[in-house]
């Protein structure tokens, strides 16, 4: 891992902690309880995608939350700069994380495959 990658991972880790703090200081119930699952910074650390957990939100609530996050993204940037003493903070793009859903579907598929596998093994043993 190069020095640049190490710095990028360190910034991502710090942002995963600071962004929820910034969200918690807001008086908007739609966004102050959101959980940050992952932060992915661009190569130069000027932009960052912030993935949020969508577990208890409807599609309409997700849309409202994303609109509000776009409005307060400057405040979140300033909060990050001030709390870490940075000269500048990345520009944030917020998205709801679909990875847990995909992971759950994959696990279900693997369970289905595992339940079918013994039957196939028994059939191949019978042919021998």
DAJO-V953943 format. One record per backbone hydrogen bond with DSSP energy under -1.0 kcal/mol. CO is the residue of the C=O (numbers start at 1). NH is the residue of the N-H. If there is no record, write none. Layout:
co=CO nh=NH
co=CO nh=NH
This chain:
co=2 nh=6
co=3 nh=7
co=4 nh=8
co=5 nh=9
co=6 nh=10
co=7 nh=11
co=8 nh=12
co=9 nh=13
co=10 nh=14
co=11 nh=15
co=12 nh=16
co=14 nh=18
co=15 nh=19
co=18 nh=22
co=19 nh=23
co=20 nh=24
co=23 nh=26
co=28 nh=31
co=28 nh=32
co=31 nh=34
co=35 nh=53
co=38 nh=51
co=40 nh=49
co=42 nh=45
co=46 nh=91
co=47 nh=42
co=48 nh=93
co=49 nh=40
co=50 nh=95
co=51 nh=37
co=51 nh=38
co=52 nh=97
co=54 nh=57
co=58 nh=62
co=59 nh=63
co=60 nh=64
co=61 nh=65
co=62 nh=66
co=63 nh=67
co=64 nh=68
co=65 nh=69
co=66 nh=70
co=67 nh=71
co=68 nh=72
co=72 nh=76
co=73 nh=77
co=74 nh=78
co=75 nh=79
co=76 nh=80
co=77 nh=81
co=78 nh=82
co=79 nh=83
co=80 nh=84
co=81 nh=85
co=81 nh=86
co=91 nh=48
co=93 nh=50
co=95 nh=52
co=98 nh=102
co=99 nh=103
co=100 nh=104
co=101 nh=105
co=102 nh=106
co=103 nh=107
co=104 nh=108
co=105 nh=109
co=106 nh=110
co=107 nh=111
co=108 nh=112
co=109 nh=113
co=110 nh=114
co=111 nh=115
co=112 nh=116
co=113 nh=117
co=116 nh=120
co=117 nh=121
co=118 nh=122
co=119 nh=123
co=120 nh=124
co=121 nh=125
co=122 nh=126
co=123 nh=127
